[in-house]
Amino acid sequence: MPGDAGGKTILLVEDDPAIALIIREALAGECGTFASVSGISERNAWLADNRADLIITDVVLPDGDGIDSLPGAGIDPDTPVIVLSAQNTLDTAVRATGIGSYDYLPKPFDLEELTASVRAALERSNQPAVKTDPAQADSHGLVGRAPAMQAVYRTIARLATNDLAVLILGESGTGKEVVARAIHATGLRRSGPFVAINMAAIPRELIEAELFGHEKGAFTGATSRNAGRFEQAAGGTLFLDEIGDMPLEAQTRLLRVLQSNEYSTVGGSQALRADVRVVAATHRDMRTLVADGRFREDLFYRLNVIPVTLPPLRDRRSDIAALVRHFVDAGRRAGLPDRQFAPAAMQLLERHDWPGNVRELGNVVQRLAVLSRDTSVGARDVEAVLRDHGESAAITAPADLIARAVDDWARETLSASDRDGEIHSMLEAIVETALLRRTLREVGGNQLEAARRLGINRNTLRKRLGQLAIDPARP
């Protein structure tokens, strides 16, 4: 209730008189004393003679950085701090929480949100939402200052002192793996490995072996013991990409692991500790999958402890110019020509709907860097590339998706030395399994018709179905 903290003192450090006045009026009933100063030197002088129960501070001040100067200001470590900033980047959010701030609110902030944060901070002792090493703070590949991205930054920063499971939601191409890596890089397990696995790229009969590993002789072709992704990620983060495509039978096993923090390898009996933080991601509507019976509700709630929703690029058009510069810089470091974008060219990029989101924008910017004849990219260059890009995407999208999936799988698999000597046969099994299952579904399980469509002998088909453990009645 307003006035419950009437005996408390709030110190505001803000150099904009208009903002200071608005905050003073909004918080008039929340404290007994409200003091306002405009810089670091005034703050330090005030604190030398007074004690604040709560400090609200801007970041960019006339005489320095409001975050970096806090640790040396002689503030009681139990005093909550709320940071306000127009420097709305992941770096700012992590730096703010890195010094133990109670909350971080990007400008322009909502007065009701500020008031609620002030009430909560004054009603309980300082319980830092996040403490990270400020030296670790950078953008981690995340670019943009749109309000929807600010919510993402704040959530990432608040995840840094816990191992709670995270579910990243968003359309394809919005940067879900980039966010997963940022969560890992700013968290308690940043010194451990980051291991990613794409659930949509693994045949259902191999998922458990991929996740939990297998013993020698556990199944046909298991010629040696292999560590699964849980074991490879021990002490770090396990990223389960496209979790919405995980088969139900594998979901049950994963649920047991998340409940008990223990697992055993396929063919093994020894209980192993699951020492990982689990971050999952999907472009699918998980609640619809649950309602349709295609995803376990109990597993969904285990994974969805902290949801992070990434906005599509069409909902953050104000970030496109910064993203273009980011991709140009990345291309230059990779050997591509440096480019500038004319205002008319940038306007075209900002008006485009980007169904492929940030990934598609990066592809277009790289193409423009290569194809543009001038150092300045013009509107005609953008029009031509967007037109060609749309036509080629419509023609080659399925092949591109396959190529990207194989590339992702190969990158992950080649990084695991215990897969040496098996990689080609593993990929063959993955691709063939998907092809045979789809063909059988298309022909209603008719093996003779499936063999004809595939252009192979029926006996060959039956042999491969047995080797790949595919039930033709339930492909």
N, C-alpha and C positions, 0 to 999 in steps of 0.2 A: 504493500500500500504506500502511496506517496506520503512522505513525512515520517515513515518508520525509522529512517536513518537520519532524523533531524539533527542529531548531535554530531554528525560526521563533517569532515572538512574535505572539500574537493579542490584540487589545484589544476587549472587549465593552462596549458602552454600552447598558445596559438597567436600567430602574428597578424592574422586577418581580423580587424576589429568587427566586421560584420558577422563573421562566423562565430567569434567569441561572444558577441551579444546574443545571437540566436541560441547558442548552447547554454549561456547563463540563464536566459528566460525559460528554456525547456527544463532545466534542472533545478529551478528555484525551490521547488517543494521537496527535493530529494536530499537535501543536506542542511546543516546549520550554518556552515560557512562556505562561501564560494569565492576563491581567489583566482585571478587571471593575470598571467604575465605573457610577454610577447617573444621571449627568447631564452637561450640557455643560461646566460649570465644572470638574468633576472630570476630565473627558476632557481638556480643554485643559491643566490642571495636570499630568496624567500625561504628555501628549505633549511638554510643555516639557522634561522630563528623560529621556524614553525614546523609542525608535523602534519602531513597530509594523510588522510585515510584512503584517498584515491587520487591518482594522477592521470589526467587525460592530456595527451601530447600529440602535436603534429610532428612530422618527420623533417621536412625542409623548413628550417628556421633561419632568420637573418644571420645568426652567428654560429651556425653549425648544424649537425645532424641530430635530431631529437632522439633517435634510437641509439646511435653509437655513443652518445654522451651520457646515457642513463646510468650505466654501471659505475661510473666515477662520480656520481652526483651525491653520494652518501645517503641514498634512499634506503629505508628499512626494507630488507628483503621480503617481508610479509606484506608490503604495500602493493595493492593491485595497480596495474598500469593498463590503460586503454590507449592504443595507438590509432591515430587518424592519419590518413595519407592519401594524397592525390597521385603518388608514385605507385600506381596499382599494378605491381608485378609480383610473381611468385617470390622473387628475391626479397621484396619488401615484407611480404607476409611472413617468410621464414625468419628474416632478421628480427622482426617485431616479436615473434614468439620465441626466438632464440634467446632473448634477454629476459624471458620469463613473463612477458606481458600477459595480462588476463584476457585481453581480447584485441582484435585488430579489425577496424572498420574502414574500408576504402571510401574515399570521397568521390562523388557526393553520397553521404550516408543518410539513412532514414532516422529521423529524430526519435521515433518510437523504438526503433532497434537500439539506438544509443541509450535511451532512458532505461530500457529493459536490462541492458548490459550493466549500466551503472547501478541499478537496484541490486542485481545479482552479486556484483562485485562488493558492494557495501554490506550485504547481508551475510557474507561468509568470508572466512579468512582467505588470503591469496592462495589459490590452487592453480599453479601455472598450467595452462592448457597444453603448452608445448615448450620443451627446452631442447634446442639443437645447438650444434656447434656452428656459430655464425660463419666460420670459415668455409663451411660446406654449402652455404647458400648461394645459388645462382639460378638461372632460369630453367635449367635442366631440359632445354628444348621447348619449353612452353612459351608461347608468344601471344600477347594480346592483353588489352585492358578493358574489354567490354564487361559490363556488369556480370554476365553469366560466367565469365572466366574468373572474375574476382571470387565468386562463390567457390569455384574449384580450387583456387589458390589457398583460400582460408581453410578449406577442408583438408588439403594436403598438409598444411602447416600444423593443424591440430592432431594429425595422425602420428606425429613424430615421436611421441613418448609412449606409444602403446603398440600392441601387436594385433589389434582387432582386424577381423576379416573385412575386406573391401570389395564391393561390387561396382565396377565401372560400366556405365550404360551410355550408349550413344550410337549414332549411325556409323556405318563403315566409313573409314577415312577421317574420323574426327580426332584421332590421336590417342586412342585408349592405351596402347602400349607405352607411349611417351609419358602419359600420366602415371602408369604403373611403375615405370622406371624412376619417375620423380618421387613417388611415395617411398620407394626403396632407398633412393639416394639421400633423402632427408630424414629417414627413420633410424630407429635403434639398430637395425640390422644392416646398415649401409656397408659395413666392412665385410659382410658375407656375400655369397654369390646371388645373382639374379638369374633365375632359370625360367624360361618361357616354354610353354607347350600349347599348340593350337589343337583344341579338341576336335575341330571339324576336319583336320587333316589326318587323323589316326583311325584306322579301321576299328570297329567296336571290339573285335576279338583280341586286339593288341593293346587296347587302352590301359587295362590293369597292369600289364607287364611294363608299359611305358611309364606309368605313374609310380608303381611300387617296385619295379625291378623283377627279375626272375632268377631262379636257380638253374644250374646246369641240368639238363634233362627234364625240365618242367613241362616242355611240350616239344613237338617235332620242330627241329631247327634250333633249339636252345642248346648250343654246343658249349656255352660257358655261362658263368654267372654275370649278370648285367645289373648295374645300379639303376634304379628308377629315378624319376625326377624329384621325388621327395627326398631321396638320399643325396642326390646331386645338389639340392638347394639347402641342405642342412646348415643352419646358422644364418640363412638369408631369406630371400623372398621367392615364392613359387607363383608364377603368373599363369593362370589357367585362362587362356584366350578362347573366345567363342564357347563359353561354358554352356550356352543354351543348346548346343549341338551334341552334348554328351548323352550317350545312350542311358536308358533307365537303369539297366543292370549295373553299369559302372557308377551311376549316381549313388546307389545303395552302398557300395564299398567306400566311396569318398565320404559319405555321411558318417559312417562308422569311424573313419579316421579322424574327422573333424571333432567328433564327440569324445573320442578316447585319447586323441593325440598319439595313437600307436597304429602300426600297420605291420604286415608281414609281406615278404616277397611272394610272387607266384611260385608255388612249389616249395616254399619255405615254411618253417614253423616258429622261428624265433621272432618275438615281438621287438620291433624297432621303434624308436621314438620319432615322432613327426615334429622335428625342430625347425619349423618354417612359419613365415607369415604368408597367408594365402590371400592373393589378390586375383579376383576373377573379372572377366569382361565379356560383354556380348552386345551385338547390335539388335538382338531380338527383344520382343516384349515378354519379359519373364512372367508377369502375372497372367498373361494369356496362355503361355506354355503350361503354367501350373493349373489353370482352370481347365485346360484341355487334357490334363493328365499326362503331359509329355515331359514334365519336370516335377520332381518331388518337392512338395511344399515345405517339408521340414529342412531339406537341403537348401532351398531358396533362402529361408530365414537364417540359416547358419552362415551363408555367404553374404547376405544383404545386411550385415551389421551396420556398416557405414557405406551408404550409397553415394556415388559420385556420378553426376549426370553431365555429359559433355554436350554443349550446344552445337547444332549444325552450323556450318560456316555462313549460311544465308541469314542466321539469326545474330551474327556478330560481324556484320559487314565493316564496321568501323575498325576492325583489326586487320583487314585485308592488306592495307598499305604496309603495316609492320611485318606481316607474314611474307609479303613479296620481298621486302628488304632482307628478311631472314634467309629466304631461299636463294636470293641473289648472292648473299655473302657466303652461304654454304656452297653454292656452285663455284664461286671464285676460288674457294679453298680447295675444291676438287679439280681445278684446272679449267673451268668454263670462263668465258669472257665476262668482265664486269659490265653491268648495264644500269642505266637510269631509265625511269619510266615517265613519259610525258603525262601531264595532268589528264589529258583526254584518254590516254591508254589506261591509266589507273581508274578512271571513272567507269570504263567498260568492264574492268575486272571487278569493281565493286558492285556493279549492277547484275553481274552473272549469278545464276542460282547455285552453281557448284554442287551438283548432286553427289559428286565424289568427295566433297568437303575439302579439308586441308590437304589431303593426299593428292587430289586432283589439281588443286592450285599449285602445289609444288611441281607437279609434272608439267603444267603449262608454263610456269616461269622458267624451268630448265630448258624447255623447248624454245621459248622466246630468246633465251640467252644465246642459244646455238644458232638459230635461224635469222635473227635480226642482223641486218647489214650495217646498221649504225649503232653507235654507243648508246643512243637514246631510243628506247622502244616507243613506237608511235601507235596511234589508234588503229591504223591499217594493219600493222603487224599483229596486234591482239585479235582483231576481227578475223584475219586469215587463220591464225592458229586455233582460235576457238571453233571456227567452222570446221577445219580439218580434224581437230581433236574430237568434236562431237560425232563426225561421220566415222572416224576410225574406231572410236570407242563403241559405237553401235555395232560395228562389224566384228571387232576383235575382243570385246569384253570377256566372253567366256574363256578364250585362250589366255588372255591376260590374267584372269583370276587363277587359272590353273598354274601358270608360270609363277605368279607371286606366291601361291601356296607351296609349290615345290621349292622355291627359293627360300621361303621361311623355314620349311621343314629341313632342308639341307643345311642351312646355317645352324640350326639348333642341334641337328644330329652330328654334323662334322665337328662340333665343339666338344663332343663326348668321345674321348679316345677309346672307350670300351666298346664302341660300335664299329671299330675298324674291321674291315673284311666282310661286313654284313650289310653295308649301306645300300648297295645296288639291289640286292634281293629284297630288302625291306621296302624300298620304294616300289619295286615291281609288285609286291604283295598289296601295298596300299592302293596303287592305281588299279590293279586288276580286280581287287575286291570291290571297289566302288563301281567299276564298269560292269562287273557281273551282276551285282545286286540291282543296279538300275535297269539293266537289260531284262532280268527276270521279272522285275516289277512291271515293266512295260508290256511284257507278253503274258502276264498272268501266271508265271511259273512254268510255262511250256518250254521244256528244255530243248526240244527239237527246233522250235521256232527261234529260241534264243541263240542256238548254235548257228542257225541260218543267218540271223541278223548280224552276228559277230563274224561270220565267215570262217568258223572253225569246225572241226569234227565233233559230233555229239559225244563220242567217248572221251575226247580231250576235255570237253566242257565238264563232263561228269567227274573226271579225274581231278580237275582244278577245283571244282566245288568241294570235293572231299579234302583236298590239301589245304584249302583256305577256310575250312570249317563253315561253309555257307549252306544253310538249309534252304533248298530251292522252294520249299513250301512257305517259308517265312524269310524272304531275302532282305 
